[in-house]
Amino acid sequence: MSEVFMTLRPAAIDDAAFVYRVANDPGTRQASFRGEPILWGGHLDWYAHRLADPRYVFLIVCVDSGSANYVRRKPAGYVRFALRDDEAGAEAEITIALAPEHRGRGLAARAIMWAMASERLPHSVRRVVAVIKPSNEASLRAFARVGFETESMEPGRVVMTLRSNPYLAYIPPT
């Protein structure tokens, strides 16, 4: 596996078609809790609302492509946080999806790490949660690689949490 240069940037409305392509990919639909295909009109409404809602942090994972003389940052996937506040403090549920051509290269774990260290994730977040289908072995491995631990296993879903991590100096241990 060769090292790939990766960056994250805030999602923009211009990314709607890319996010739609990744979200509607058969592999992504299989890993999703809602397996049916996504309709374009519904996606545009959903996407615009997520970008405008301060309870969501939506980042685009980019990799370098091109030649030594010309490098272009190409979208490779996305990471999304849904933020919630409760009596125990702020919590973020993380979702990640990579385009099929970028899977199996170690990008998911790096994107998860970088997204959690992003200045866009509020410092009030005390717990990060990933809810994953048990059949999604790649996501289970990626989250475990960056320190997530299985909190519960229920029929059809695994809940993994991160309470402290060397990449997240601002998430204190509980």
C-alpha positions, 0 to 999 in steps of 0.5 A: 500500500503506497502512502497517499497525501490526504487533506480535509476541507469543509463540504460545500454545495458544489460537492453535492454531486460527489457526495451523492455518487459516494452515498449511492454507491452499491458498497455504501448502500450495503453498509448503510442502515437504509439500503435503498437508492437515494433520489437526487432531489431528496439528496439535494434537500438533505445535503443543503440542510446538513450544510446549513445546520450548525449541529452538523460538521461535514468534511470532504476527504481529498487526495492528491492526484496528477503529476509532479508538475500539477497536483490537484486535490481530488475528493475521495470521500466524506466524514460527517458529525451529527452533534448532540448535547445532553446532561453528560456533555456534547456527543458527536456521531461520526459517519464516513464514506469513501468513493469505491476507488479509494477504499482499501488504502488505509484512508478511512482510519486517517480520515477519521483521525484527522476529522476528529482533530479538526478545529471544526469539531467543537471542543465541547465534544466529550464522546464520539460514537460510530454506529456500524452494521456488523457486516461492515468489517472495513469500518469496524477495523478503521474505527478500532485502528484509531482507538474506538472500542465496542460499547454495545452489540445489538441485532444489526448494529455495533456501537463503538465509542471513543472517550479518549485518544492521543489525537484528541487532546480535548476529549478528556477520559471519563 
